[in-house]
Every structure is written in C-alpha cells, then in structure tokens.
Amino acid sequence: MGMMTRVAATTAAALLALAVPLQALADAGSELGLRLKAMKTLQADFTQTSQLSGGRKSEIVVGSLAAQKPGLFRWEVHQPYQQLIVSDGKDLRVHDPDLQQMTIKPLGKEWGQTPALLFSGDVRGLSTQFSIRQKAVGALTEFMLTPRAKDAVFASVSLQFKGNQPFAMNLQDSMGQKTRIEFSKQRINAAIAASQFRFVPPAGTDIIRE
C-alpha cells in the first residue's frame, strides 16, 4: 500500500494472551461487518511500532487519522518525521514535507486491499476480499483477516476492538515485517470537516503523478 511506505510499512507487536476457540468464519465476517458499518466516521490518535524480520525494532511513529465513508481518509504522521496521506475518494495524495514532494495516484485495486478499506471503504466486500476469523483476547475482540488475493499488499491483518471502539491493528507483509498500530482518543460518528480530505501542497513542491 502506498500509504504504508513509511507510515505503516511494518511493525512489532507483542503476542496477546490465550484466546477462546475461533468462531465460524461466516459469523466472524458478519460481526466485523456490523461493527464497521455502524462506524460512519472515525477520528483517533495512533502510535505505530514497527519490527523488521529478525526482530530489529524501528522507531515509534505517532500521528492522527480521520476516516469517513465512502473512501475518505486522512493519515498524518507528526513524529519523528512528518508525512500526510489523504484520500478524497478518487485520488490518493502522499505528501513528504522533508522531500518537498507529493505523489498522486488514483484509488484502485491496491488501495482496496489495504487496511484503509476497513475504516473508509465498502464493508460489503470484506468477505470477498478476506478470509475472516474471530477470537477473544482478554477483554478485546480480535478479527483476523487473510487476503484472498495472492498479490495482496499484506499477508495478514488483525483488528482489535475494546467494546465497539477500534483498539489496535496488527499488520504483516509478505517480507515478514510486522506493524502494530494502537489507537487512542477515538471519536466515532462525529462530524469531520470536508477540508480534512483535501490538500494543496506548498508552492515549490515536486508533484509526481502515477
């Protein structure tokens, strides 16, 4: 996923406690779909931790996100560097201030296979694109998604809920890199200004269209 070049390229996550047996796949997909369908908008802060294959730990990244159905998404890294990723439902813009560069690409199949789909996409396609399992991990409910497409960007994605609020996301790519993203200050179904999903770069920015 383009948005995961630096933002959620990989991560680390501690394994979470013993779980109860997995539920039926159909039930898991329906349950996750209901949770996500009820989430028209989501705003949250995040802390992302990455771990390369071999156990080497990368820096911790912090930022904020906003998502609104259908297809609107804003992912902003604040520390230790700055990066902004914005979807207006048609195009994806990735702005790297330190490089004075912005990449623009149309939303397409690649974007549909990424975790952004969970918060801003059409949840009716979830069971078609992913094999979904569900389990309880302590006080959390975890949904584990395995892409059905052989060329998917991620080998696996898991989404954890505390009650009805998203608590954390774990990602693993085909190279064995892992990413854990923990959410805080979650706000669900609060109004989001349309300007959050538009971005005009500063003058002098090198714009690359893909």
N, C-alpha and C positions, 0 to 999 in steps of 0.2 A: 504494500500500500504506500502510495506516495507520502501520505501523512506520517508514515512511520519511519521515514528515513533517519531522523534523529529523535523524533518525538516519542515513538513507541517502538523503536527498532527492535529492542529485545529486553528481557528483564528477569528479575530474580524474584522468587517468591518462596517463602518457607512453606513446606507442606503443612496442611492444616489437618488436625486431628482425625480420629477414626470416624467413619461415616456409616449411616444405616444403608441397607441394600438399595441398589438402584431401582427406580421406578420404571414402569413401562415407557418405551420411547415415545409412543403416541401421547401419553399423559404428560410427559415432560414438555413436549413441544407445545401442547395446548396451554399448559400452565405458564410457560415463559411468554407465549404469545399474548395471553391475557394481561400479564404484568406490563409488557412493553406497549401494548395497545392503549392501556389506560394512561400512559405517560406521553402526553401530547408535547410537552416541553420539559427539558431538564437543564438545570444550571448547577454547577458544582466546582469546587476547587479539587485539584488532584495532586498526588505525589506519586511519581513513577520511579521505580527501581529496575535497573537492567542488569542482566548477568549473561556474559558471553559463555559459549560452550567451554567447558574446562573449569568453570567456577570463578573466573576472574570478574570482579564486580565493577561496574561502571559508576559514573556519578549519578546522584539522585537529581531528578528533574521535577520542578514544581510549576504549576500553572493553573489555568481555569478553562472550563469548557461550557458551551451553550449548544443545545440541540433542539430543533423543532421540526416536527413532521409537516410536510414531506420534504426530505432531502436537504434541510438547512443545518449547517454545522459550523461551529467556531471552536478551534482548539488553539489556545495561546500559552506558550511557554514563557515564564517570567525569569526563572533562574535555573541553571547557572549561565544560560545564554537566552537570547530572545528569538522566538520564531512564532509566526502566525499562520494558521491554516484555516481557510474559510471556504465553505461551500454555499453557493446561492441557489442550489438546486439544479443548476445547469453546468457550471464550471467549478473546478477546484483551484484555489489560489494558495500557493505556498510562498510566504514572504520571509526571507532571511535578511534582517537588517544589517548584520555584520558583513554580509557579502554584497549588500546593496543589490539584491537580486530577487525577482519574483517569477515563479513558474506557474503557468496557467495550463490546465488540461481539462478536457471535457469529462464529466462524470460518466462512467461506463461500467463494464463488467468487473474490472479490477476493483473499483470502489465498492461495488455491490457485495464483494466477497470479504470486505473488511469489517472490523468491529463497529465502525460508524453506522453501519446498517442497523445495528441493534437499537440505537437511540434516535435515529433520524429517518430510517427507511421504512419500507412497507413490510410489516411483520408477517403478512400472509405468505411470503416466500421463504420463511425461515426453515420449515421442514423440508422444503425442496432443495435448499442450498446446504443444509447442515443435518447431520445425524445428532440428535439431542438426547442427553441423559440428565437425570436429576438425582441429587442426593442431599442429605442434611449434613452439615459440618458444624457441630456445636449449635450455636444459636443462628447460624447462617443457612440459607438455602442456596445451593450451588447448581448451576446449569452448565453442563459441559457440551460444547459444540465442536463437532468434527466436520470440516468442509467435505462435501461430496465430490467436488471438482478436483481432479488430480493436480491441476496447476494453480490451486488456491494460494494466496499470499501467505496464509498462516496454516500450520499443521493442526493447531488446536486453539480454541478459545474457551475460557470459562468465565461465567459472570455470576458473582455472588450478591445476594440480596440480604439485607437485615430488615425484616418486615417487608414492606413494599418498596424500600429505597435501595438503589444500587449501592453496594458497599465496596466492591473491588472487581477488577478484571485481570485475568491471567492470560497471557498470550505466549505461544511458542511457534517459531518459524521453522522452515524446513532445514535450517542450518543448526538447529538445536539451541538457538538463542531464546532466552525467556524474558518476559516483561511482566511486572506486576504493577497495576495502577490502582491506588486506593483513593476513594472519593470522600470528600468532607463538605460540610455546609451545603448539602443537597437541597435544591428547591425544585419541586415538581409542579408542573402546570401553572407556573407564574408567567405573566406576560413578558415577552422579550422584544426589545425594540428591533425593528426591521434593519436598522443600521448595523446591528451586530453581525449580520450576514453579508455585508458589503464591505469592500476595502479598496481604496485608491492609494497606491504606494507613493512615497515621497518623490519629488522631482529628481531625476538622475538615476532612478532605479532601473537596472537592466532587466527587461521583461523577456522571458523565454516562453514561447507557446509550443505545446506538444500535441 
